[in-house]
Amino acid sequence: MIIILKSVHGDKIITIDYANIDHNPMGGIDVGGYVNGDKQMNFDTVLDKDLDTGKIYYGAGLMSQKLGRLLDTK
């Protein structure tokens, strides 16, 4: 799946890597992907659902140094 985010800093394309989606044994879903077609700008996070509100939120996550540098400069 590809998600396009529009912002004042330009469009960002987020690609979700379906091969990297898995059930998290602590609850939720582990999701991974990368940004702007660059697999060196990768991330992993956990998506979970708040049982009281029904809203989806993200939990702990990791990102590559290259993606971290991009986000720090914006």
Secondary structure, DSSP 8 states (H G I E B T S, - for coil): -EEEE--TT--EEEEE-GGG-EE-TTSSEEEEEEETTEEEEEEEEEEEE-TTT--EEEEEEEE-HHHHHHHHT-
